[in-house]
Amino acid sequence: MRLSNSSSPTPTNVEPVLSWNNLNYDIKVKGGTRRVLHNAGGSVYPGEIVAIMGASCAGKTTLLNILSGRIQGGKLEGSIQFQGAPRNPHNFKRMLGFVEQDDLMHPTLTVEETLLVSA
């Protein structure tokens, strides 16, 4: 999985809101371990909308779960920074949310309300 920004370049003096580098994630499987993410890296700058796309089983949901602090278990290597500082997983869950593809969307809720219900 590779993330890239094809929109206009971000000014070099702007810090990313969220960045991750060299993320490797291994899980235990029968007979050993399996690497689910391999050297994943990316960044999100203020005002950007980011799409994470890839084939089935490419690790998109795993990456989002790792970035949001939802993932439990496994072996995680690499760095995740939020606003230029190492991410604090305990406080970070309150600052970032995403709606999984299988979540039920409520037609009467705003985007913010949907994120609050899903997070």
N, C-alpha and C positions, 0 to 999 in steps of 0.2 A: 504494500500500500504506500503510495506517495502522495503527499499533499503539496500543492503549489498554489500560488496566488497569481492568477492571470489578469487581475484587474490592474489599474494604474498603480505604480509603485508607491509604497508608503514612505513618507519622509524619514530620513535616517535618524532624526533626533527624537522620534516617537518610540517609546518602549512598547513592546507587545503587552497586551492585557494577560495573555496566557501563552506560555511556550513550553514545549516538551522536546527533549533531545535524547537520542540513543536509548529509547525505551525498548526493553526486552522483557517479555513476560512468558514464564514457563509454568505449565500446570503438570500435575502428576497424572499419569495414565498407567494403565496396566502394563507392567514391564519397564517403566522408566518415566521419562518426562517428554513433554511436547512443547515446542516453542510456538506460542500463539502470535506474539508480536516480535519482529526482528528489526532493531535499529529504527524504530518509528520516530519521526521528528516533525515538528511544525510549529506554527505560531499564529496567533490571532491578534490583530491590532484593533484599536478603538474604531468603532463604526463599521467594521467588517461583518459580513455575513459569510459563514463558512459552510461548505458542503463537504461531507466526508463520503466519498463514493468508492466502491470496489465490488469485486465479485463476491458471491456468497461464500461465507467462511473466510473472508480476507482479514477479519479482525476489527471491523468497524465498531461493532457494539462493545467489544472488549476494550478498545481504545477509549470510547466514551465513558465506559464504566470506570476505567482507571483514572481518567482525567477528573471525573466528578467525585471520586472517592467512594464509589459504590462497591468496588471489587473487594472481595475477601479471599484470603488464601493465595496460593501460588507464589511464585518468586518474581518480584519486580525489580528491575535494574534501570538506571537512567535518572534523568532529572525532570522535574515539573516545576515551573515557576509561575507565580501569579503576581502580576504587577511588579515584576523585577525581583521578587523574593521567593525563596523556596515555599512551595505550597504547604499549608497546614491542613492536613486532611480533615481534622475535626471541625474547623471553622469554615472550610471551603464548601462543604455541602450546602451551607446556607447562601452561598454567593453564586453558585452555578447550578443550573438545572437543564435537563433535556427531556423531551417526551419520546419514549420509545415507539417504534412503528406499530406495535401491537396494542398500545394504549387506546382506550376508548375516548374519542373526542366528544366533548359535550358542546352542542351547538350554541348554548346560551352563555358559555364562559368566554372570557377574554383570553388572550394568549398568556398573560400573567397568571390568571386564575388556573388555567390548564396546567401550567408549569408547577404551581403550588400544590395542586392536587396530585400530580404525577411524581413529584420529587420525594 
